[in-house]
Amino acid sequence: MLRTDWTLDEVKALYHQPVLELVTQAAAVHQANQSTGEVQVCTLLSVKTGGCPEDCSYCPQAARYHTGVEVHALLKDEVVLEAARRAKDSGSTRFCMGAAWREVRDNRDFDRVLGMVTQVNDMGLEVCCTLGMINEYQAERLKQAGLYAYNHNLDTSAEHYSEIITTRTYDDRLNTLENVRQAGISVCSGGIIGLGETDEDRIAMLHTLATLPAHPESVPVNALVPVAGTPLAEQPRVSVWEMLRMIATARILMPRTMVRLSAGRQEMPVSEQALCFLAGANSIFSGEKLLTTPNPDFDADKQMFATLGLKPRKSFKDMPQGATVLG
């Protein structure tokens, strides 16, 4: 049974179990609710890079930090569509387009993104966007264009949030998730560990996600990739045991959610990634970059899939029988 009434104490008790017991419990939940030999391969493309006015302490795309990221305007449609075709040919079934905007504005660039959404959707890919904050009207327009999923991460706990970002509030994040949900778009929302937060912050973030009116269909678990020039450049690498606790707890709390092993995978050997799949992760981002940070390429992931006996998940698998892709 899916629960959205978890208490903070319940989440804390799950999270703080001995790690092998936690992973064993999560693996059982995973097996009961998911196809355990199946992992969704997603590709994320930065369609508009850099120059963002926000002050997210981890982000190399913030205009105020000197990180060497080149600013570029919205990519041409043909460049984006060719990237989507390459991703599909390499085994991706979800294509996500990210723009370094604080919020969506109703202008020509947004109209162009809507056109890209429709064309990528027509390729048979689940199309996802992460464009910053959106209102109800913009969410509806994205839905009508054929958007399958919208990503908007909580990043961390409500309590730790102001230590990481001051240019928007936690409620702003939650409001965008509500607008996405109300439009009938699949919700993708998770967080980043390694931001200087405590275990209590990680637990609180998981609790927030698991007690939303409905569980997000997708929860990315990101390990910080420290970037020179950002305030968090000197943060230590997150260990596999920390990732395992997050993934396993997320899997138990949200049994039918796709749990995505996201940023930080470049530094993880196959053995560590295998533990994450055992603990309940069933999605990865593949391709040379995750927006602007390094990521394992398709060939490396194909080799890992062969080694572990994994197969890629098909597009639109969770859609009801007979449903049309456009909403």
Disulfide bonds with the S-S distance in Angstrom:
none
